[in-house]
């Protein structure tokens, strides 16, 4: 994940906004699910069109404050649920859903909320909880073994110095509780010869993925969304790191062909069974958007459109990423 907001002055402007709106076509009206409400950027733009309705979800309880304002303004055209997007199927939904939107980044306000510990400038107890969590980053650093930490850093953070950093964490935690600033220092000491501006990026990513069960949340939400969106409805998703993009790419490619491109997916007897890719080539931010909002440089937008009404079996997705899901599940039981 990465920041989806351009600046303090534009807290409601998410990454690839124009591109997402072009894909979902709210000017034609309809009901949309904003699975990552955050600061309300997508929802606000969708609701500017008079014949639209938005059902929004966000696991961060602080999003409720903004959602209350939306409810007062848009009334029965807007509903909010403080839930994870893996709970899509547990919410009462209308029969026709024209689009489902995911922005897997976090907002500028979340970065600046140092109590969440998402920023490298945070101080004090490790956190990284986005809301509705069972564990924190502090639990992970205190309780996981050196082998488990190395595996998490390597697979979820793609960190090349995973072993060295894990060993330093284990050594230091015997002497004191490791706080956010201590973790940043340990990482910096382990990566002295690296020129990357924020050396802690990959470790923070790995911890955040584990703490928030981001792999299982995404796999679950994707599996459910394809059977919730209506015929001719669209699913648009903005990713920010290679793991979540790899999951989305595999899933979208697997369900957008009448002849399965995946050995995990049965060959369909009906062409009406699958979706169609809207943008065959991944969409990335323009140079202008990156200049205005540097964190957007890693964003990738993928989208599909439903073509048919038959239910799609999605077990193949969890089977494909079984290893990551199992690691996440095992290490989350602290």
RACOR-V595052 format. One record per pair of residues at least 4 apart in sequence whose C-alpha atoms are under 7 Angstrom apart, sorted by the first residue. I is the first residue (numbers start at 0). J is the second residue. D is the distance in Angstrom with one decimal. If there is no record, write none. Layout:
# RACOR-V595052
((I,J,D) (I,J,D))
This chain:
# RACOR-V595052
((0,103,5.9) (0,104,4.4) (0,105,6.4) (0,239,4.8) (0,240,6.1) (1,104,4.8) (1,105,5.9) (1,239,5.9) (1,294,6.2) (2,104,5.6) (2,105,5.1) (2,106,5.3) (2,107,5.8) (2,294,5.7) (2,295,6.9) (3,13,5.0) (3,14,5.2) (3,104,5.6) (3,105,6.0) (3,106,5.3) (3,107,6.8) (3,295,6.5) (4,9,6.9) (4,10,5.8) (4,11,6.9) (4,12,5.6) (4,13,5.3) (4,14,6.7) (4,106,5.7) (4,107,5.4) (5,9,6.0) (5,12,6.6) (5,291,6.4) (5,292,4.7) (6,10,6.3) (10,38,6.8) (10,107,6.9) (11,38,5.6) (11,39,6.1) (11,40,4.3) (12,40,5.2) (13,40,5.6) (13,41,6.9) (14,295,6.3) (15,19,6.1) (15,284,6.1) (16,20,6.2) (17,21,6.1) (18,22,6.4) (19,23,6.3) (19,235,7.0) (20,24,5.7) (20,25,6.8) (23,98,6.2) (23,233,6.4) (25,29,6.9) (25,45,5.8) (25,48,6.5) (25,51,6.7) (26,48,5.8) (28,48,7.0) (28,50,4.5) (28,51,4.6) (29,50,6.4) (29,51,4.8) (29,52,6.3) (29,97,5.7) (30,51,5.7) (30,52,4.6) (30,53,5.8) (30,96,5.3) (30,97,5.4) (30,98,6.9) (31,52,6.2) (31,53,4.9) (31,54,6.2) (31,96,6.0) (31,97,5.7) (31,98,4.8) (31,99,5.8) (32,53,5.7) (32,54,4.7) (32,55,5.7) (32,98,6.3) (32,99,4.7) (32,100,6.2) (33,42,6.6) (33,53,6.8) (33,54,6.2) (33,55,4.6) (33,56,6.3) (33,99,6.2) (33,100,5.1) (33,101,6.6) (34,55,5.8) (34,56,4.9) (34,57,6.6) (34,84,5.6) (34,100,5.9) (34,101,5.4) (35,56,5.8) (35,57,5.2) (35,101,5.8) (35,102,5.9) (36,55,5.6) (36,56,5.7) (36,57,5.4) (37,57,6.4) (37,62,5.8) (37,106,6.6) (38,62,6.8) (38,65,6.8) (38,106,6.9) (39,43,5.8) (40,44,6.6) (41,45,6.2) (42,46,6.1) (42,53,6.5) (43,47,6.4) (45,51,6.8) (46,51,5.8) (46,52,6.6) (51,76,7.0) (52,76,4.5) (52,77,5.9) (53,76,6.3) (53,77,5.0) (53,78,6.5) (54,77,5.9) (54,78,4.9) (54,79,6.0) (55,78,6.1) (55,79,4.7) (55,80,6.2) (56,79,5.8) (56,80,4.8) (56,81,5.8) (56,82,5.8) (56,83,6.9) (56,84,6.4) (57,62,6.8) (57,80,6.7) (57,81,5.2) (57,82,5.6) (57,83,6.1) (58,81,5.3) (58,82,4.8) (58,83,4.8) (58,129,6.6) (58,130,5.0) (58,131,6.1) (59,81,7.0) (59,129,5.5) (59,130,4.5) (60,81,6.3) (60,130,6.4) (62,66,6.2) (63,67,6.1) (64,68,6.9) (65,69,6.5) (66,70,6.1) (66,79,6.4) (67,71,6.3) (68,72,6.4) (69,73,5.8) (70,74,4.8) (70,77,5.8) (70,78,6.9) (73,77,5.9) (82,86,6.6) (84,220,5.9) (85,216,5.3) (85,219,5.4) (85,220,4.5) (86,90,6.9) (87,220,6.9) (87,223,7.0) (88,223,6.8) (95,229,5.6) (96,228,5.0) (96,229,5.2) (96,232,6.6) (97,228,6.4) (97,229,6.1) (97,232,4.4) (97,233,6.4) (98,228,6.3) (98,232,5.2) (98,233,4.6) (98,234,5.6) (99,228,6.9) (99,233,6.4) (99,234,4.8) (99,235,6.4) (100,234,5.9) (100,235,5.0) (100,236,5.8) (101,235,6.3) (101,236,4.6) (101,237,6.1) (102,236,5.9) (102,237,4.8) (102,238,6.7) (103,237,6.0) (103,238,5.4) (103,239,6.7) (104,239,6.4) (105,109,6.4) (106,110,6.6) (107,111,6.2) (108,112,6.1) (110,117,5.6) (110,118,5.5) (113,117,6.9) (113,118,6.6) (113,121,5.0) (115,126,5.6) (115,127,5.1) (115,128,6.2) (116,121,5.3) (116,125,6.1) (116,126,5.3) (116,127,5.1) (117,127,5.5) (119,183,6.9) (121,179,6.3) (121,180,6.9) (122,179,5.5) (122,180,5.6) (123,178,5.2) (123,179,5.7) (124,137,6.7) (124,178,4.8) (124,179,6.1) (125,136,5.3) (125,137,4.7) (125,178,5.5) (125,179,5.1) (126,135,5.0) (126,136,4.9) (126,137,6.0) (127,135,6.3) (127,136,5.9) (127,207,5.7) (127,210,6.9) (128,132,6.2) (128,135,5.9) (128,210,6.4) (128,211,6.4) (129,211,6.7) (132,211,6.4) (134,138,6.1) (134,210,5.9) (135,139,6.7) (135,210,5.6) (136,140,6.2) (136,206,6.1) (136,210,6.2) (137,141,6.1) (138,142,5.9) (139,143,5.6) (141,172,7.0) (143,147,5.8) (143,148,6.1) (144,148,6.1) (145,149,6.1) (145,165,5.6) (145,166,6.2) (145,169,6.5) (146,150,6.2) (147,151,6.2) (148,152,6.1) (148,165,5.8) (149,153,6.0) (149,161,5.0) (149,162,5.3) (149,165,5.6) (150,154,5.9) (151,155,5.4) (151,205,6.2) (152,156,4.8) (152,157,6.4) (152,158,5.7) (152,161,5.4) (152,202,5.9) (152,205,5.5) (153,157,4.6) (153,158,4.9) (153,159,6.7) (153,161,5.6) (155,205,4.6) (155,208,6.8) (156,201,4.6) (156,202,5.7) (156,204,5.6) (156,205,4.3) (157,201,6.6) (158,201,5.8) (158,202,6.9) (160,164,6.2) (161,165,6.0) (162,166,6.2) (163,167,6.3) (163,189,6.5) (164,168,6.2) (164,185,6.8) (164,186,6.1) (164,189,6.1) (165,169,6.3) (166,170,6.2) (167,171,6.1) (167,185,6.7) (168,172,6.0) (169,173,6.7) (171,175,6.4) (172,176,5.7) (172,177,6.0) (177,181,5.6) (177,182,6.4) (178,182,6.3) (179,183,6.4) (180,184,6.2) (181,185,6.2) (182,186,6.2) (183,187,6.2) (183,199,6.1) (184,188,6.2) (185,189,6.3) (186,190,6.2) (186,198,6.8) (186,199,6.0) (187,191,5.9) (187,198,6.2) (190,198,7.0) (199,203,6.0) (200,204,6.1) (201,205,6.2) (202,206,6.2) (203,207,6.0) (204,208,6.1) (205,209,6.4) (206,210,6.0) (207,211,6.0) (208,212,5.7) (208,213,4.9) (208,214,6.9) (209,213,6.7) (209,327,5.9) (209,331,6.8) (212,216,6.0) (212,327,6.6) (213,217,6.0) (214,218,6.2) (214,324,6.5) (215,219,5.9) (215,324,6.0) (216,220,6.0) (217,221,6.0) (218,222,6.1) (218,316,6.8) (218,317,6.5) (219,223,6.3) (220,224,5.9) (221,225,6.5) (222,313,5.5) (223,227,6.4) (224,228,6.1) (226,310,6.0) (226,311,6.5) (228,232,5.6) (228,233,6.9) (229,305,6.9) (230,305,5.3) (230,306,5.8) (230,307,5.5) (230,308,5.8) (231,304,5.9) (231,305,4.9) (231,306,5.9) (232,304,5.6) (232,305,5.5) (233,302,7.0) (233,303,5.6) (233,304,4.3) (233,305,6.2) (234,302,5.5) (234,303,5.4) (234,304,6.5) (235,301,5.9) (235,302,4.3) (235,303,6.7) (236,300,5.7) (236,301,5.6) (236,302,6.3) (237,298,6.3) (237,299,5.4) (237,300,4.5) (237,301,6.6) (238,243,6.2) (238,244,5.6) (238,298,5.6) (238,299,5.3) (238,300,6.6) (239,297,5.3) (239,298,4.7) (239,299,6.5) (240,244,6.3) (240,297,6.8) (241,245,5.8) (242,246,6.4) (243,247,6.3) (244,248,5.9) (245,249,6.1) (246,250,6.2) (247,251,6.0) (248,252,6.0) (249,253,6.0) (250,254,6.4) (250,316,6.6) (251,255,6.2) (251,303,7.0) (253,259,6.2) (253,260,5.5) (253,261,5.6) (254,273,5.3) (254,274,5.8) (255,273,5.3) (255,274,4.5) (255,275,4.8) (255,276,6.2) (256,260,6.9) (256,273,6.3) (257,266,7.0) (257,267,5.7) (257,269,6.9) (257,270,5.0) (257,273,6.3) (258,266,5.6) (258,267,6.6) (259,264,6.1) (259,265,6.6) (259,266,5.2) (263,315,4.9) (264,315,5.9) (267,272,6.7) (271,306,5.6) (271,307,4.4) (272,306,6.9) (272,307,5.6) (272,308,7.0) (272,309,5.7) (273,305,6.8) (273,306,5.9) (273,307,6.7) (274,303,6.2) (274,304,5.4) (274,305,4.3) (274,306,5.0) (275,303,5.5) (275,304,5.2) (275,305,6.4) (275,306,6.6) (276,302,6.3) (276,303,4.4) (276,304,6.4) (277,302,5.6) (277,303,5.1) (277,304,6.3) (278,301,6.7) (278,302,6.2) (281,299,6.2) (281,300,5.8) (281,301,5.6) (282,299,5.7) (282,300,4.9) (282,301,6.7) (283,298,6.0) (283,299,5.0) (283,300,6.3) (284,288,5.9) (284,289,6.4) (284,295,6.8) (284,296,6.5) (284,298,6.8) (285,289,6.3) (286,290,6.1) (287,291,6.3) (288,292,5.9) (289,293,4.7) (289,295,5.7) (289,296,5.5) (314,318,6.4) (315,319,6.1) (316,320,6.6) (317,321,5.5) (320,324,6.3) (321,325,6.0) (322,326,6.2) (323,327,6.2) (324,328,6.0) (325,329,6.0) (326,330,6.0) (327,331,5.9) (328,332,6.7))
